[in-house]
Structure formats: C-alpha cells, structure tokens
Amino acid sequence: MGTSGAAQGAGAPGGGPPVGVAVVVASAREGRLAPDVSGWFTALAGQRDDLVLDVVDVAAHTLPGSLDAQDPVALALRPRLAAADAFVVVVPEYNRSVPGPLKTLIDSFQSEWEAKPVGFVGYGLSLSGGVRAVEHLRLIFAEFHAVGMKDAVFFPRVLEHYDAQGRFPVDSEGAGAAAKLMLDQLLWWARALRDAKSVRPYGT
C-alpha cells in the first residue's frame, strides 16, 4: 500500500476542514494479510469527504529498538504523525497481543499521540479476532493521553472472511456498518479535541 494521502476530503458536512486520519498498518510479517484488511478499510474510508487519509505501514518504516528520536525514519514520520488529527490502527493479534514493530513505532513517539482519538480494526486467526490486541492497545495509547474509541471493527477467524475468489471481506455490508460506527465516533472526538486544542494547547 502507498504511504501518502489515499483520499482528499472536500470538507466536513457541517463545515470546517476535513479530519486528517493516519492509518497505521501494524504487521510487517512476510505473507501478512494486512494489505487486504487495510486496503478494504482505506477504500471504504476514502469514500467519505469529511476526512483525509495518510497510510503509515510499519513494513515500510523500520524503526530501531533503541527508540532513537534522531533516527532518520523517526524524523521522517514525526511530522506526518504530528499532523494527524486522529489515528486508526489496523492490527493483527499475535500470541494474544500486538506485533513487535507496532509497539516500537508507538514507543518511538510521544507528543504526536497526545490528546488525539484512536480507532481500531482488529483481525486474527482465532475466534477472538484481534480483541486482545486491541485491548492492549487501549492501555498503551492511554499512557500517551490518547483516547481509544469504544467501538471497533473485528474479523475473527479472518481466513473465513475471504470468498472463493480471494476477495475480502465476504460480509462487506456488516463490516462496513461497523467501520462507519467507529469512524463517526473517531471524527466526533477528533473535531472536539482539535477545537479544544485551538483554544488551549494540551497540557497547559
């Protein structure tokens, strides 16, 4: 997937600039399903005119375990994350938790996450469908003063969400309804927090 804007919003229905949403693709494994899941999500979200997407794929942005703030990859990503009004993390569940590269990405930044909403699209091979990974992410992002959305999109037993021709997902209507609910919440929080920070910067 690309790492630049996937949708150019014309403006929110109620006026004001569109919400900038950074979509973090959290898997870097060979043979990963992340491009299918994130591709579906960004295509759906890209139909809205109240947001602008920027896709950040951990597979394309390898960060060092030292969490060096001056690492060239971190320096390149910092303005993109800082510019985002909100985030959506597309995350698989690995061994009941989150992928290591995603944790490194999150830990490599600080203020870029603060006082912003975070939505989640989870998937996994088991019946939990990424729930445990998302619950861990809620705690992690709370440490950075970010606001996790209550409603999320989940694909349990993700391989069953492909049809015989390999198209994803089979139940596009149900998945789309879940995504709309999450995005509506995300954009409400993004606008509210953006407006609040325009009056008083966070932490002051």
N, C-alpha and C positions, 0 to 999 in steps of 0.2 A: 504494500500500500504506500501511497505517497505520504509525505510529511508536511504538506502545505495545505492551505485552506481548501476544503472539499466543498464548501458552499458559501456563496456570497449573499448574505441576507440583505433584503431591501429595507428592513426596519420592523420593529415590533408592531403588532396590530394596534396597540394603544399609544403608539408614538414612541420616540426615543430611539437610540441606536440599538442595533441587534446585540445579543449577548454572545461574547466570544467564549466558545467551549473547546477546551483542549481534550481530545480523546486519547487516552493513554492505552496503547495496546501492550498487554503485560507479559506476553510469552515470547521467549526467544528460542525455544527448542526447535530442532530440526523436525520437520514433519508436523509442525504445530497446526492447530485448527483456528488459531487466532485470526488469520486473514479472512476466513469465511464468516466468523461471528462479527468481527469489527467491520467487515465490508458490508454486511447486511445492515448493521446499525448505522453506519455513516451514510449509506444510501437513503435510509429512512429519514434520519435526522436532517439530511441535506435537502429534503423537500420543503422544510419549514423556512419561512422568511424572517423569523424572529431570532435566528442565531447564525453564527459563522463558526465553522469547524476548523480545527487545526489538529492533525493526527500526529501524535508522538509515539513512535514504535520503538520499544526497548531493543528490538533486534537490530535496529539501525543506529542506536545511540548507546554504545557500551561505555559504562562508567566504571571507574576504578573502585575497588573495595576500600581504598583508603579514604574515600569521600573527600578528595582534594577539591576544594572550592575553586581552585585555579586551573583545574583540568580543562583542556580545550573543549571537550564535549559538554561539560557542565557550563562553561562560559557561553557556548553556542545556544544551549537550551534555556538558560536563565531568562532572557528577555521574552521568549515565547511563553514560558510558564507564567511569568510575571504579568504579561499582557492579558492572559485568560481571565475571564470573569467567573468561570466555573470549569469543572472537570468531570469527565466520565471515564471510569476505568473499566476496560474490558479484560476480565481476569479469569483464568482457569484455576481450578483447585488442584494443587499438588500436595499430596500427603497431608491433607487436612488444613492446608494453609496456602500462602501466596508464593509465587515464583520468586527466587532469589534476585534476579535482575530488577524486578519491580521494587523490591524493598530497598535495593541500592539506589535506584532512581529517586524514590521518595526521600530517603535519608540524605541525599546529596543537596537538598534544598531546604529552605526554612520559610522565609517570609513569603515566598512565591505561593505557598499553600494557604496562608493565613486569611481568615475571615472570608472564605470562599466556599460555595457548596460543591459537594462531590456526589455524583451518581454512579451506579454500578451495573454492569452487565456481567453476570457470572455463568460459568459453564463447567461441566466436569463429566467424567465417565460414570460416576456413581449416581445414586438417587439423590444425593444432596445437591448436585448441580451447581456447585460453587458457593453454596450458602456459607460454609465455614470460612472460606477465603474472604468473602465479603464481610463477615462479622469481624474477622481480624483487621481488615482494612478500616472498618469504622473506628476501632480503637486506635489504630495507628494515626489516622488523619485527625482524630480528636486531639491527639498530642500536639498537632500543629495548628490547633484552633480552627480547623476546617469543620464544616457542617455536613455530615453524611445524610443522604436522603433516606427516608424510611422505606419507600417502595423501590424495588429494583427489578431487573429482568434476569430470569434464571432459565438455564437449559439443562435440566437433569438428564443423565444418560444421553449426552449430547449426540452420540452417533445415531441415535434413533430419530434425530431431528433432520436427517438427510433423507431425501427421496431416492428412488431407484436410479435416477439420473445424476445423483450427487448434488442436487440443489438444496440450499439451506435458507431458512428453515421450512419444514413441512407445514406447520401451522403458522403461516405468516400473519394471519389476522389476529390470533391470540397474542403472539409475540409483539406485534405492532401496537396493540392496545396497552400492553404492559410498558412498552417503551414510551408511548405518549404520556402515560400517567407519570412516569419517572421524570421525563423531560419537562412537563408542565410544572412539577414541583421544583425542579432544578432552576428553571428560568425565573420562577417567582422569587426564590431565595437569592439568585444572582442579582436580580434587579434591586431587591430590597437592600442587600449588602452593598452593592455598588453605590446606591443613593446615599446610604448611611455614611460610607467612607468618603463621599464627596463633601459631606458636611464636617465630619470629624475623622481624620485618619485613624485606622485601627491602632489601639494601644496607647492613645493619647488622652 
